């Protein structure tokens, strides 16, 4: 198979999602879309991420025609305490507030992945429990100053320095990072993209 040709489009600017696709050998091209990611009133965390994952994939699909229409993956991740969605912090105070709320508690990370293709759009959901140790005010402030929390749901990134704060997880590590690989593999197999077909073809086209 010619590795210069992507198998899919990735409707996301997240370098973490791109790296996870590369990890499982999926040649892809990054094609981010810009959407309003505000949660609707009364929307559950699960419904929120599934709606946005689907919307991202469908928005890119609608912009493409003919041979451009490769299968498209869209994904969205949020952190939740109960039904309270903790998205990306608006500023420093918002980020500190989120970290204080998560400190010493178990929360959920919801990640949805959607695959838009010629026959429709399929969505899968991954939910993981994450337990964070009790953080001191100094730890919270120092972590914010690293710059890592600013663009992360829940104001932390488990794949970065916040790994020091995580006591345990129950669920999908890749889902917590931003793309649940088991569920992604399920969707890709539905359209004939399997490990056997992708060995040696992984490539990211920025």
N, C-alpha and C positions, 0 to 999 in steps of 0.2 A: 504494500500500500504506500502511496506517495505521502510522506509526512509533511510536505509543504502545503497540503490542502487540509484545512480544518474539517473536523467531523461535525462540529456544532459551533454555534455562537453562544457566548456567555454574556447575558444581559446584566452585567455587574462590573463596577470599577474596582471591586475588592481584590487586592493582590492575594489575599488569603484564599479566596475561592478559586482563583486561577491556579495557585500553587497546589491546591487539593486535587483539581482536575488533572494537573500534570502528574501528580503522585500516582494516579490510577491509569495513566497512559492515554488520556483523552486529548487528542489534538484539537485545539479550539482557538477562536479569535475573540478577543474582548470587544464587546460592543455595548457600553453602558447606556442606560436610558435615564432621563431625569423625570422623576414623578414626585407628586406631593405624597409624602410618607406619613402624614398625620393619621392617627387612629380615629376612627369614627366613634361617636358617643355610644357608650355601652358595648363596644366591640370587645370580644374576648381576645386574649393574646393569640390563641390558635387561629381564630378567624382573621385576625389582623395580619399575621405573617402569611397565611395562605392566600389572602386577597392580594397582598403586595407581590408575592412571588409570581402569581398568575398574571397580574397586571404588567409586571416588568417584561415577562416573556411575550405576552400578547402585544404590548406596545411596540417592541422591536419587530415582531412578525408583521405588523401592519405597515411598517415602513419599508419592508423589503418586497421584492417582486421576482417572479421567475426563478432563475438559477440561484439567486441570492438567498432563497428561502431554505436554508439548512435548518435542522432542528435547533431550537433555542432553549437554553436553560435560564430560568430566573430563580432567584432565591432571596429570602429575607429572614433576618434573625432578630429576635428581641429577648430581653430579660424581663422577667415578671416576678413580682411578689404577690401571690394570690392572683387577682384579676387586674392588678395595677401594672400597666406596661411601663417599663423603664427604657426609653429609647436613648438616642445619643444626647449627651448633656448639652444644654444651650450655652452654658458658660461655666466658669470655675465653681461658683456657688452651687449650681445645679449638679455638677459632678461630685462635689463633696457631699451634697445631700444624698445622692444615690449610694455612694460608698458607705456612708453612715447607716443607711437603711439596710444594706446587704450585710454589714458587719455582724458576725456571729450567728448568721441565720442560713437556712437552706432556701434557695430560690430555684426557679425553673428557667431554663433557656429553651425557647421555642424557635425552631428553624424549619421553614417550609421550602421545598424545591419544586419547581414546576417545569414541565417539558412541553413546549408548544411544537407541534409538527403538523404535517399536512392533514392528519385525521382528527386533530383536536388538541386539547390541552389536558394533561394529567398532573395532579398535584399529590405530593407526599409530605407528611409532617413528622418531625422528630422532636421529642420532648425529653429533656434531661434535667435531673436534679443536681444542683451544685451547692456544696456547703462551704461557706467562707469563714475563716477564723475571725475572731474578734480583733478588730483593728484599732490601734491607738490613733489619736488625732494627728500625731506626728507622722505616722505611717500613711495616713490618708493624704495629708498635705504633701508629703514627699513623693508619693506615687503620682499625684496630679501634676507635680512639677516635671515629671519625666516626659510629659506630653502624650503618653500612650493612651490615657482614658478619653481624650477629647473627641475622638471620632468613633468610639465604641459604644454599642448598646449596653446600658447598665454601667457605663463609665469604667469598664475594665476589659482587658484582653487576656484570656487564659493562656494564649500561646506566647505571651510576653512576660513582663516582670510580675504581673499579677498571679502567675503560677505559684509564687511564694505564699499567696494568701489562701489557696484552695486546699481544704482538708480532704475532700473526697468528691467524686462525681459518680452518678449512677445514670448511665445512658450513653450517648454517642459523643466522643471527644471531637470528632470532625464536625458534628452538628453544632457543638458549642463554638467551635472556631468560625463556622459560617456556612458549611456545606456538608450535610450528612451523606457520607459516601455510600452507605448501604442502600439508602433510599434512592440516591442518584443512580446507582448501579441498576436497581430495579427498573427505573424509568428508561434508562438507556437500553437495557435488554429488550424492552417492549418494541423498540424500533431496530433491533438487530445489531446494536453496538455492544460487543462482548469483549472480554479480556483476550480471547483468542484472536479477535480481529484487530486489536489495538497494540499488541506487543511490538515494541520498537518504534511506535509512531508518535509518541508524545511530543507535542510542540506547542508553544504559545506564540501567537502572532499578535503583537501589541497594536 
